[in-house]
Amino acid sequence: MNNIHPTAIISSNAKLGENIEIAPFVLIHDDVEIGDGCYIGPHVTVNNGARIGNGVKIYQGASISHVPQHKKYNNEPTLCIIGDNSTIHEFASIHRGADTGKTELGKNVLVMAYAHVAHDCRIADHVILSNAVQLAGFTQIDEWAIIGGSVPVHQFTRIGRHAMIGDGYKVGRDVLPYTLAAGEPLSYYGLNNVGLKRRGFSEEQINSIKKVYSIVYDPALNVSQAKDKLKDEMPGNEYALEIIDFINNSKRGIITR
């Protein structure tokens, strides 16, 4: 049974699951689907195209699935997908897709206050966006990455899994998996050792990743030479293969040391 405050305005066309709590002054538009066990806080607006999973919490003043800030968007039906058990804090804004048709957040994502997720972003499971993070369109963030407070991220940028970005730094190039990034311009500051240990990586695994990056960021090698050396010295190593693939698919180039 749902608990809906009488001041909430909910379209009769919206599809609501079970055991949902909807607080005062919520506005829910026509083309909206909300799963079971969700909480929608006061003054939240859920616009057309929202597809919200089970157990999602959205706090006061957040704007979900608003029209994208994209000049070529002409009110086409697109989606904003939020995975199960994700949390969206106060006054965050998440826009629906434009060119690709969808903006997507995975499961167990934490979006803190005042953060913005632009059109066509892809946010994988267990990502944390800290306060006032600003993601431009087409940003891709892989599993378990953490983005520090007030970080702006350039469009088409990719941040690898288990990476961590320090507070307040600008992200203009791709950030490789398992790394720490900080400084101006944003640079490689070693491995995210604390995060990797917390997530159960063994010393052997961490040392293997460290060896990969000792080659990638060897000052005597350019990127092509580093990839060749990885193929020669670490053939079949899962982390070497993953990082080579990440570099090969980079649209904006990788951060430097």
Buried (B, 14 or more C-beta within 10 A) or exposed (E): EBEBEEEBEBBEEBEBBEBBBBBEBBBBBEBBBBBBBBBBBBBBBBBBBBBBBBBBBBBBBBBBBBBBBBEEBEEEEBBBBBBBBBBBBBBBBBBBBBBBBBBBBBBBBBBBBBBBBBBBBBBBBBBBBBBBBBBBBBBBBBBBBBBBBBBBBBBBBBBBBBBBBBBEBBBBBBBBBBBBBBEEEBBBBBBBBEBBEEEEBEEEBBEBBBBBBEBBBEEEBEBEEBBBBBBEEBEEBEBBBBBBEBBEEBEBEBBEE
